[in-house]
Amino acid sequence: MAQDMTLLWGSGSCPCWRVMILLEEKNLQGYNHKLLSFDKKEHKSQEVLDINPRGQLPSFKHGDNVVNDSYAACFYLESQFKSQGNQLIPDSPAEQALMYQRMFEGLTLYEKLNAVIYYDWFVPEGERHDSALKRNKEALATELKLWEGYLQKHGKHLAGRSFSLADVTVFPTVATLFRMGLSAESYPQLGQYHALLKERPGIKRSWPPHWLENPKGQDALKDI
Amino acid sequence: MAQDMTLLWGSGSCPCWRVMILLEEKNLQGYNHKLLSFDKKEHKSQEVLDINPRGQLPSFKHGDNVVNDSYAACFYLESQFKSQGNQLIPDSPAEQALMYQRMFEGLTLYEKLNAVIYYDWFVPEGERHDSALKRNKEALATELKLWEGYLQKHGKHLAGRSFSLADVTVFPTVATLFRMGLSAESYPQLGQYHALLKERPGIKRSWPPHWLENPKGQDALKDI
């Protein structure tokens, strides 16, 4: 098993979840892991700083190799365990092109989501403007319409026929959108994608524990 | 040559330059390309929108495969032309780990640079705060100190001994830092890295044309 790996993580963090899905898909269960609390600022603890000078989660180590960024960890692990578990980079050039493109657009989706749901956290009180939050919400809605179109055009996974690194990296963002109240009626393609992938074994096994404990989400995005 | 490729680009755009360096390193000169003007809003022209619904540069096509995001295009091209030109992903797991990690931290560096130099462009007039710009400058300085440490520890390239995808993707940001007035005295490791890599043939050949025409940069970052 994966006893030479250590993951420090936080529940509900999309970057952490990406790495956990990847580890499931590559049959790398059995890694050492420790759930830390953002609320208690444990991501700024010495234990984290020893691996990750940014004091962020995930913090990940494989032997002596440290790969803390979630996309970096996904690429690294897929490369090191190419023939183990599920193949996550398709063979055909067309599907590869689509996969890489969607993976990186996924960072834009994630950023636009955060600019809405963490607005008050990012922006100090005296600098907040209703106009900015409104603009961020409109930018998120525009972004979501792009993804509706992508899913309509390319089918049930983000890079076409099979589950790929694009799904590993973007699904946690999609799940967070619905956790925060996004309407599957307004965004039916994303709703269908969410409903399909949340039943995938590697995703179920890595579902954020505090979401399991408290299945009712929030409604911050219900009008988006 | 690379006649089945088309790149629409803008001078001085870090994402465009990443793709151009990659194409040079893989001996893919001879691709079709068109220099567009951000000032004239040509990135929102139909020609761009036909390839890239976001209306952004770079917009890139290889045959029928569209890969517009710069990191996506770099990964895609390195994968399709693995054995052509320079190898950009090292073989050893330790160097790979470092390369992926630095590549993605490079996005954070780029974001923190933009939050300073494009502050007035990103934030509408009535929403600007000196306190926010000051904080962005401090965050950039903290970020730059991390990179000074990385270069001091790991030598002349970002992922160790050889030039890699980490350098392809991060060098344009470093060059922009110095173009915007960063002091090589205050950041000697970055200064040395910049001085070394700007002489690399593939980087020289793809140097932003408007920087060549007007070699004097700005001084927005001189006090960082």
Chai-1 contact restraints between the chains, C-beta under 6 A:
chainA,res_idxA,chainB,res_idxB,connection_type,confidence,min_distance_angstrom,max_distance_angstrom,comment,restraint_id
A,N65,B,A94,contact,1.0,0.0,6.0,A-B,restraint_1
A,N65,B,A97,contact,1.0,0.0,6.0,A-B,restraint_2
A,V67,B,A97,contact,1.0,0.0,6.0,A-B,restraint_3
A,V67,B,Q101,contact,1.0,0.0,6.0,A-B,restraint_4
A,D69,B,Q101,contact,1.0,0.0,6.0,A-B,restraint_5
A,D69,B,F104,contact,1.0,0.0,6.0,A-B,restraint_6
A,Y71,B,F104,contact,1.0,0.0,6.0,A-B,restraint_7
A,A72,B,Y100,contact,1.0,0.0,6.0,A-B,restraint_8
A,A72,B,Q101,contact,1.0,0.0,6.0,A-B,restraint_9
A,A72,B,F104,contact,1.0,0.0,6.0,A-B,restraint_10
A,F75,B,Y100,contact,1.0,0.0,6.0,A-B,restraint_11
A,Y76,B,A97,contact,1.0,0.0,6.0,A-B,restraint_12
A,Y76,B,Y100,contact,1.0,0.0,6.0,A-B,restraint_13
A,Q80,B,P93,contact,1.0,0.0,6.0,A-B,restraint_14
A,P93,B,Q80,contact,1.0,0.0,6.0,A-B,restraint_15
A,A94,B,N65,contact,1.0,0.0,6.0,A-B,restraint_16
A,A97,B,N65,contact,1.0,0.0,6.0,A-B,restraint_17
A,A97,B,V67,contact,1.0,0.0,6.0,A-B,restraint_18
A,A97,B,Y76,contact,1.0,0.0,6.0,A-B,restraint_19
A,Y100,B,A72,contact,1.0,0.0,6.0,A-B,restraint_20
A,Y100,B,F75,contact,1.0,0.0,6.0,A-B,restraint_21
A,Y100,B,Y76,contact,1.0,0.0,6.0,A-B,restraint_22
A,Q101,B,V67,contact,1.0,0.0,6.0,A-B,restraint_23
A,Q101,B,D69,contact,1.0,0.0,6.0,A-B,restraint_24
A,Q101,B,A72,contact,1.0,0.0,6.0,A-B,restraint_25
A,F104,B,D69,contact,1.0,0.0,6.0,A-B,restraint_26
A,F104,B,Y71,contact,1.0,0.0,6.0,A-B,restraint_27
A,F104,B,A72,contact,1.0,0.0,6.0,A-B,restraint_28
A,E127,B,H129,contact,1.0,0.0,6.0,A-B,restraint_29
A,E127,B,A132,contact,1.0,0.0,6.0,A-B,restraint_30
A,H129,B,E127,contact,1.0,0.0,6.0,A-B,restraint_31
A,A132,B,E127,contact,1.0,0.0,6.0,A-B,restraint_32
